[in-house]
Structure formats: C-alpha cells, structure tokens
Amino acid sequence: IGAPNSLTVLAGQSPLDSLPRGGWSPDFLPPSTDTTVNAMIVADSQLVVAGEFNGLGVCGQAHGIASWDGSKWYGYGDGLPGGVKAVVVWNNQLVAGGTFTVASEAGANYLATWNGTSWQPFPVEVDGPVRALSVYHGRLIVGGTFVSAGAVTLNCIGAWDGSQWSSLGGGITGNPSPPEVDALYVMFNKLFAGGFISTAGTTPVQDIAAWNDTTWSALDSGCS
C-alpha cells in the first residue's frame, strides 16, 4: 500500500466534491474508522485523515493516518501508532502531530514528517503532545501542551523554520495549568490560537488570542 510521494494543497477542490448533494456516498461509508478521527486536510487531490485508529477499510497499515483517493484508502508506511491530532502540509511535506512516540518503528516524539517513503522524527523535538498545526509566514506553527523544544522554551506554541525553534512572544501561560493550544488558524494576516488559555505572552485572554508576528492580542472578551 502506497502513499503520495509529493504533496500539494488544493484550494477549493477536494475528493469530497464528488459526493452527491444531500446524502453520503455509499462508496465512502463502508471503510470507516474503528475509533476516532481528529483532523482532515486535502493534499495531492487526496483526503488525508488523521486520528486514533488502527485500520481503514482494507488498509490494515493505517495506524493513525491514511488517505482516501475517492475510491480506496492508502496507508503512510506503518503509520503513527499512538494517536494523531493534527496534520498540515509545510515545505511540500506532510507533517503530523499528536500523542505518538513512534514513527516507522523509530522514536519520534509528538511530531513527524513524511518524506514519501517513511516517517522521520523532527531534528529537535517538543517535550509534550501536539494538538494543532498551521503555517504562518512560511514557518511551521505547532500548538499543544508542551513546554520546550530542546533548549528553547515555547510554552504550548512555537514556530519551526526548518532549522530552529522560536518562541511566539513567550507563548501561552496561566490557568488552567497546564494550558493547552487545541486550534490554530491564519486569517487577516494574523495567527489565531484557541484552547484552554488565559494568558498569551503577557496579555490576558479568554480561550482565544491573535498573534501578528510581534505581539499577542485578545479578541474582545473572548469565549465564555
């Protein structure tokens, strides 16, 4: 079972476009997951599905991540046993984050990249689970419940430029302890972070904050 060797995100079109309006395709429903799906993106005209499962349809190697081409499932090597929470395409590579600690039978703590044939660990790993991924101003943005990556203190959110990690204004701190970044989205030329957070940098926030590549800001009164 193979997987795409190169990845391109397609805007405005996905394998789901072929589904009949008003109902679920009978071809898509039978190969369902046996547990939970946490994230989906479109890459190389295929729907990439990530979560906590051991198989999809007849694809027995789909541990935590697989792709659907409109008619069948494909695994990515041996998958990522232990759970995948987020996926994104960055620098033409599929990046996965989650609670896993193994990739392609090698140690890979919470982050891994797919090189077309196997999963590779990050050169410098974060020290806790990853729950969200995005791309902002060319850098990979990682959110979760970690504190640091190597010697760099990040506090639940950090940026990777391909060679080193950078903090985003001191990261996310405060209550609850530990705080948690569960969602990331880029809009209005800003990076939005959501989760269980009360302080972004030095700014009091209520579960959601915006980063403009210099400082954090609150969104009015936030979520309540």
C-alpha positions in Angstrom: 0.0 0.0 0.0 1.5 3.3 -1.1 1.0 7.0 -0.4 1.7 10.1 -2.3 5.4 11.0 -2.8 4.7 14.7 -3.2 2.1 16.9 -1.7 0.2 19.9 -2.9 -2.7 21.5 -1.1 -5.6 22.3 -3.4 -7.7 25.3 -2.7 -11.4 24.9 -3.5 -11.5 21.3 -4.5 -11.3 18.0 -2.6 -12.3 14.4 -3.0 -15.5 15.2 -1.2 -16.6 17.4 -4.2 -17.8 14.2 -5.9 -20.2 13.3 -3.1 -23.9 13.5 -4.1 -25.7 16.6 -2.7 -28.0 15.8 0.2 -26.5 12.4 1.2 -23.4 10.3 1.9 -21.8 8.4 -0.8 -22.2 4.6 -0.3 -18.7 4.1 -1.6 -17.2 6.2 1.1 -19.1 4.9 4.1 -18.1 1.2 4.3 -14.4 1.7 5.0 -15.0 3.5 8.3 -12.6 4.0 11.2 -12.8 1.8 14.2 -12.2 4.7 16.7 -11.8 8.4 16.3 -10.9 10.9 13.5 -9.3 14.1 14.8 -8.2 16.0 11.7 -8.6 16.1 7.9 -6.8 18.1 5.1 -6.6 17.8 1.3 -3.2 17.0 -0.2 -2.3 15.8 -3.7 -6.0 15.5 -4.5 -6.5 13.1 -1.7 -8.3 13.4 1.6 -5.8 12.9 4.4 -7.5 11.6 7.6 -5.8 11.5 11.0 -6.8 10.3 14.4 -6.8 7.3 16.7 -7.4 4.2 14.7 -5.6 1.0 13.6 -7.2 0.4 10.2 -9.4 1.9 7.5 -11.4 -0.4 5.2 -9.0 -3.0 3.8 -5.9 -0.8 4.6 -4.6 -2.5 7.7 -1.5 -0.3 7.9 -3.4 2.9 8.6 -2.3 3.4 12.1 -3.4 6.9 13.0 -3.2 8.4 9.4 -4.3 7.4 5.9 -5.5 9.0 2.6 -8.7 8.5 0.6 -8.5 9.0 -3.2 -12.2 8.8 -3.9 -12.4 5.0 -4.2 -9.9 3.4 -1.8 -7.7 4.0 1.3 -3.9 4.2 1.4 -1.6 4.0 4.4 1.5 6.0 5.1 4.1 3.3 5.8 3.4 1.8 9.2 1.5 4.9 10.3 1.8 6.6 13.6 0.6 4.4 16.4 -0.5 6.3 19.5 -2.7 8.9 18.0 -2.5 11.8 15.5 -4.2 15.1 16.5 -3.2 17.4 13.6 -1.8 17.4 10.0 -0.6 20.1 7.7 1.5 20.4 4.5 4.6 22.6 5.1 7.5 22.9 2.6 5.9 20.3 0.4 6.0 17.7 3.2 3.2 16.2 5.2 3.7 17.0 8.9 1.8 15.1 11.6 1.5 16.0 15.3 -0.1 14.1 18.2 0.5 11.9 21.2 2.5 9.2 19.3 6.1 8.4 20.3 6.9 6.0 17.4 7.2 6.6 13.6 8.3 4.0 11.1 9.5 1.8 14.1 11.8 4.6 15.3 11.4 7.0 18.1 9.5 10.2 17.1 8.1 12.2 19.9 4.8 14.0 19.0 6.0 15.4 15.6 7.0 13.6 12.4 7.3 14.4 8.6 6.5 12.1 5.7 9.3 12.1 3.1 7.4 10.0 0.5 8.5 6.6 1.8 8.8 6.8 5.6 8.1 8.9 8.6 11.0 11.0 10.0 11.3 12.5 13.5 12.0 16.2 14.0 15.7 17.1 14.5 14.7 18.9 17.7 11.5 17.5 19.4 9.0 19.2 21.6 8.6 17.7 25.1 4.8 17.1 25.1 1.8 16.3 22.9 1.0 18.3 19.8 -2.7 19.2 19.2 -2.7 21.8 16.4 -0.6 22.6 13.3 -0.6 25.5 10.9 1.7 27.6 8.6 2.3 31.3 9.2 4.7 33.5 7.2 6.5 30.4 5.9 7.1 28.8 9.3 5.5 25.7 10.8 3.4 26.6 13.8 2.9 24.0 16.4 0.5 24.1 19.3 -0.2 21.7 22.2 0.7 21.0 25.8 4.5 21.1 25.6 6.8 23.4 27.4 10.0 23.4 25.3 11.9 22.1 22.3 15.5 21.3 23.1 16.8 24.3 25.0 14.1 26.7 23.7 11.2 27.5 26.0 8.0 27.7 23.9 5.0 27.3 26.3 2.4 25.4 24.3 3.1 27.2 21.0 6.2 27.6 18.8 7.5 28.2 15.3 9.9 26.0 13.4 11.7 27.5 10.4 13.4 24.3 9.2 16.5 24.6 11.4 15.5 26.1 14.7 12.5 26.8 17.1 11.3 30.3 18.0 9.0 31.4 20.8 5.9 33.4 19.9 6.1 36.2 22.4 6.6 33.9 25.4 3.9 31.5 24.4 0.7 30.6 26.3 0.8 30.5 30.1 -1.6 30.9 33.0 -4.6 28.9 34.1 -5.6 26.2 33.6 -2.3 24.6 34.5 -1.0 23.4 32.2 -2.7 25.5 29.5 -3.4 23.9 26.1 -3.5 25.1 22.5 -6.0 23.0 20.5 -6.6 25.0 17.4 -4.7 27.3 15.0 -5.9 29.3 12.0 -4.4 32.0 9.9 -6.7 34.9 8.8 -6.4 38.7 8.4 -2.6 38.2 8.2 -2.7 37.0 11.9 -2.3 33.7 13.6 -5.2 32.7 15.8 -4.8 30.3 18.7 -7.6 28.7 20.6 -7.8 26.3 23.5 -7.7 26.3 27.3 -5.7 29.6 27.7 -5.8 32.6 29.9 -2.6 34.4 29.1 -0.9 34.9 25.7 2.5 36.4 26.2 1.7 39.0 28.9 -1.9 39.6 27.5 -4.9 38.3 29.4 -7.2 36.4 27.0 -10.2 34.1 27.2 -9.5 30.9 25.3 -8.6 32.6 22.1 -5.8 35.0 21.1 -4.3 36.6 17.9 -0.6 36.8 17.1 0.6 39.4 14.5 4.2 38.2 14.4 5.2 40.7 17.0 2.7 40.7 19.9 -0.4 38.8 21.2 -3.8 40.5 21.4 -7.2 39.5 22.9 -10.3 39.2 20.7 -12.7 41.5 22.6 -13.9 39.5 25.6 -13.0 36.1 24.1 -15.1 33.0 24.7 -17.3 32.4 27.8 
